[in-house]
Amino acid sequence: MREFYVWVEQDEDGMYVGEVPQLPACYAQGATLDELMANIREVIALCVEDDGEPLADFPVFVGVQRVTV
């Protein structure tokens, strides 16, 4: 089991959009947060699917900082 972080935003139509910064092109959407999380789990599984090759170590997600300008 691996742990991933999901960056969640809400678009202009109210849909939740999630992206996994550790995995390139790994994103999903859902009408609710529960739907988004179910969808992103499926996408993560596809992104890290073991095709016989050892899985690479993923970059460590450090976090998000808020800056006031």
N, C-alpha and C positions, 0 to 999 in steps of 0.2 A: 504494500500500500504506500502511496505517495500522497503528499499534501500539496495542494496548489491554492494560490490566492486568485480571487476573481474580482476584477475591477468592475463595479456596477454603476451604470448611469441610466437615466430615464430620458428618452428622446421626446421630441416635440409632440408626438402622438400619444404619449403616455406609456409606450412599450419600454420594458426593462431590457437593457442591452448589457451583456457581460463579456469581458475579455480576460483571458489568462495571460498576464504579461510574460510568464516563463516559457510559453509555447507560441511560436510564430503562427499566425493565422488561426488562432483558437478563440472563437467567439460564438455567441448564441444570443437569442432574444426570447422573451416571453411576455405574456400579458400580465402575469403576476410574478412576484419574486419566487414563489414555489415552482412555477412553470419554468422560469429562467434557470433555476438551479438544476432541475431535472434535465433540461436541454443541455446545459453546459457540462454536466456529468457525462452525457453521451458523447459530446464533442471531445472532451478530454480523453475519454477511452479510445476514440478513433485516432486522436493525435499521438497517443503513446502506445498504440497497438503493437504488440510484439510480433514482428514478422520473421522471427528467427535470429535477428540481430540483437546484440545486447543493447539495452536502453542506455542512452547517453545520460550523463549527469545534467540536470537542468540548472540554469542560472538561478541564483537565490534572489527572490524578490525582497527588496529591502524595505519598501514602504512608500507612503505618500506624505509629502510635506506641504503645509499651507504657507503661502507667502503673501503678505499684505504689501501692496505698493501704493 
